[in-house]
């Protein structure tokens, strides 16, 4: 547990920490939920994706809302970095800890925003 706590502290201090997916048990989740969480886990620091792109990646084109529902219930924030998924309009979208926290985490990872609050990022994953 000390290792996890020190990794979280290092992440919040700006270090490029990638948590191991082995820290979490995905077996209670449906195959779809697991595929969404695994896809989300694969988005690297400094990149973002959209709910729709993730849906298409996991074989559920048009399933952006379903992806959003899975991520809204993500029990492993930071390990499965759901803050890296935004709306197709480039606005933040929802986040368990609120939009301000989502924006702060993305900014810590090098993502910038325009004056309208849209992500300025040409580095999309998927």
C-alpha distance (Angstrom), angle and dihedral (degrees) to the residues before:
residue distance angle dihedral
X1 . . .
X2 3.81 . .
X3 3.80 89.0 .
X4 3.81 91.6 53.8
X5 3.81 91.6 47.1
X6 3.80 92.4 48.9
X7 3.82 90.4 47.2
X8 3.81 91.0 51.6
X9 3.81 90.1 48.5
X10 3.82 91.0 49.5
X11 3.83 90.9 48.2
X12 3.80 91.6 51.0
X13 3.80 89.0 49.5
X14 3.81 89.3 57.7
X15 3.79 103.8 -96.1
X16 3.79 117.8 143.2
X17 3.80 97.8 -111.9
X18 3.81 121.8 171.3
X19 3.77 110.8 -167.0
X20 3.79 118.4 -145.0
X21 3.78 115.6 -106.9
X22 3.81 85.2 -143.0
X23 3.82 86.7 77.5
X24 3.80 90.0 75.0
X25 3.79 135.3 57.1
X26 3.80 111.0 -133.6
X27 3.82 94.9 174.7
X28 3.84 95.5 100.2
X29 3.81 90.1 60.3
X30 3.81 128.9 84.9
X31 3.80 119.7 -103.7
X32 3.81 89.3 -104.7
X33 3.81 92.5 50.8
X34 3.79 90.8 47.5
X35 3.80 92.1 49.8
X36 3.81 91.1 50.6
X37 3.81 92.6 47.8
X38 3.82 91.5 47.4
X39 3.81 91.7 48.2
X40 3.79 90.0 48.3
X41 3.81 90.4 49.0
X42 3.81 90.0 55.8
X43 3.83 94.7 60.1
X44 3.81 104.4 105.5
X45 3.77 127.2 -136.3
X46 3.81 111.0 -83.1
X47 3.80 94.0 29.4
X48 3.78 133.0 89.2
X49 3.77 137.3 -164.3
X50 3.78 135.2 -165.3
X51 3.78 129.3 -117.2
X52 3.81 88.7 -114.4
X53 3.80 94.4 50.8
X54 3.79 90.8 51.0
X55 3.80 90.7 47.9
X56 3.81 90.8 53.0
X57 3.82 91.1 45.2
X58 3.82 92.2 55.2
X59 3.80 92.8 47.0
X60 3.79 98.8 -98.7
X61 3.81 106.0 107.4
X62 3.79 108.8 -173.4
X63 3.79 89.9 25.4
X64 3.80 98.2 111.2
X65 3.80 92.1 124.5
X66 3.80 91.8 51.0
X67 3.81 89.5 51.3
X68 3.80 89.0 49.8
X69 3.79 90.3 52.3
X70 3.80 91.5 52.1
X71 3.80 92.2 48.4
X72 3.82 92.2 45.3
X73 3.79 86.8 61.8
X74 3.81 95.3 41.8
X75 3.81 103.7 143.7
X76 3.81 92.3 -168.9
X77 3.84 108.6 59.3
X78 3.81 113.9 178.2
X79 3.83 90.1 17.3
X80 3.82 88.7 60.1
X81 3.83 96.7 27.0
X82 3.79 101.9 -145.7
X83 3.81 90.3 166.4
X84 3.83 86.5 78.0
X85 3.80 92.6 70.7
X86 3.79 119.1 86.4
X87 3.79 138.6 172.8
X88 3.80 119.9 -82.9
X89 3.83 86.4 -113.1
X90 3.84 85.8 65.0
X91 3.82 90.9 -114.6
X92 3.78 117.1 130.0
X93 3.79 101.3 -108.5
X94 3.78 121.6 -165.4
X95 3.78 130.1 -23.1
X96 3.80 131.6 177.2
X97 3.80 92.6 -125.3
X98 3.81 95.4 42.1
X99 3.79 136.2 -94.8
X100 3.81 94.4 -79.7
X101 3.81 91.4 58.0
X102 3.83 91.5 45.2
X103 3.78 90.5 52.1
X104 3.82 92.3 46.1
X105 3.82 91.7 51.6
X106 3.81 92.0 48.5
X107 3.80 92.1 47.2
X108 3.81 89.2 50.3
X109 3.82 86.2 56.1
X110 3.81 93.4 51.3
X111 3.80 100.9 -96.4
X112 3.81 114.1 138.6
X113 3.79 131.9 -158.8
X114 3.79 135.2 -144.9
X115 3.80 123.2 -127.6
X116 3.82 90.6 -89.8
X117 3.80 91.1 57.9
X118 3.80 95.2 -106.7
X119 3.78 120.5 141.0
X120 3.81 113.4 -103.0
X121 3.73 98.6 -151.0
X122 3.74 131.5 128.0
X123 3.79 91.9 179.7
X124 3.77 104.2 91.7
X125 3.76 122.1 169.4
X126 3.84 117.3 -134.7
